[in-house]
Amino acid sequence: MEVVQVLHMKNGDGETSYARNSTVQKKTISFAKPIIEKAVLEILGSTIMGIESMGIADLGCSSGPNTFLLVSHIMDVIHAKFSTVTELRVFLNDLFSNDFNSIFMSLPAFYDKLNKQDYNNGRDPEQHVINPLISAVPGSFYGPLFPRKSMHFVHSSFSLHWLSQVPDGLNNKGKIYMSKSSPQCVLDAYSMQFQKGFAVFLRSRAQEIVDGGRMVLSFMGRPSSDPTADQGIFYQYELLAQALMAMVSKGLIKEEKVDSFNLPHYAPCAEELNLVLQKEGSFIKEHLEAFEVDWDIGGADLDHNMPNGTFDDDQTITSNGQQMANSIRAVVESMLESHFGKEIMDDVFQKYAELVSRHLTNSTTTPKYTVWVISLVKKT
């Protein structure tokens, strides 16, 4: 599976689209917001910003309501700082099959909203950034994307846990990801692939970011050095493997198809991050923090009140299970469809919703994701 060709969030705005199933991602951006603001303020207050044009990049921007959150946050900081920046160059990056059309179709409304905010806040359009210059840069961030020393701030949210490729030589029968029954060589292969890719990512950005420039990166991780101890995305993919094996038992797909599929995903621990940062050597780690996000945050706002005013816990769990299935489907369906075919996707995710609902029913605690937010400074 060529990851760069098949990995993309589900396009459009349908029920299972990424645009309607990215609440966890939005929550992650809210966690990172104060860290982003601090990093931008450090840039604005430093000697590197004796210029009027500021370059920022959002790597793995996807599409939907979260896409312009970073730009809005940074513009708020610039306006509050009354900085000398009068031009904001914004580069939105994702893989080639990303729904860039939706992004650019929504630009007029975004610009209109910015202009109304400026007017309502009494800002002088001659002294403040009004319309950032937004461009798309398709391609993998595991390699060069921008001209040398052209970026002041680089951001990536919920993207770096996706590997540049599936690790080579995996023998992971009946699984699509690491599991407690996976041999140690599978766990090691995933770890080494992440470390290799993260080092390439850092080297590439080091060429593109000015000395003293900053990065804030948010991605899935794990609190333990043991990858099989993680009960976040680790167990969600275990349930997805069970859903696929249920299709095998129905004769809808062959077991060999499941055996030959592995997700290009890895949630690192702090030790792995620190090891790569130290070896690569281009950045200083300023801040590293772990946050926890509930699995079913996307379903938390659903209305499950019964006609008599009571609250049906079973209905809530079932609905949250379906919401979770939609959230995972929005992220991984492109890869599953490429390998297993489009015709079984509804069956797979119907079964997956059942399995998640059962897991939520039997769980004594609320399952959570671990998310790393790391702030880095380019060495001078």
Secondary structure, DSSP 4 states (H G I P E B T S, - for coil): --HHHH--PPPSSSTTSGGGS-HHHHHHHHHHHHHHHHHHHHHHTSGGG-SSEEEEEEET--SSTTTTHHHHHHHHHHHHHT-S--EEEEEEEE-TTS-HHHHHHTHHHHHHHHHHHHHHTT--TTTS--S-EEEEEES-SSS--S-TT-EEEEEEES-TTB-SSPPTT---TT-SS--TTS-HHHHHHHHHHHHHHHHHHHHHHHHHEEEEEEEEEEEEE-SSS-GGG--SHHHHHHHHHHHHHHHHHTTSS-HHHHHT----B----HHHHHHHHHHH-SEEEEEEEEEEEEGGGGGTT---B-TTS-B-HHHHHHHHHHHHHHHHHHHHHHHHHHHH-GGGHHHHHHHHHHHHHHHHHH-SS--EEEEEEEEEEE--
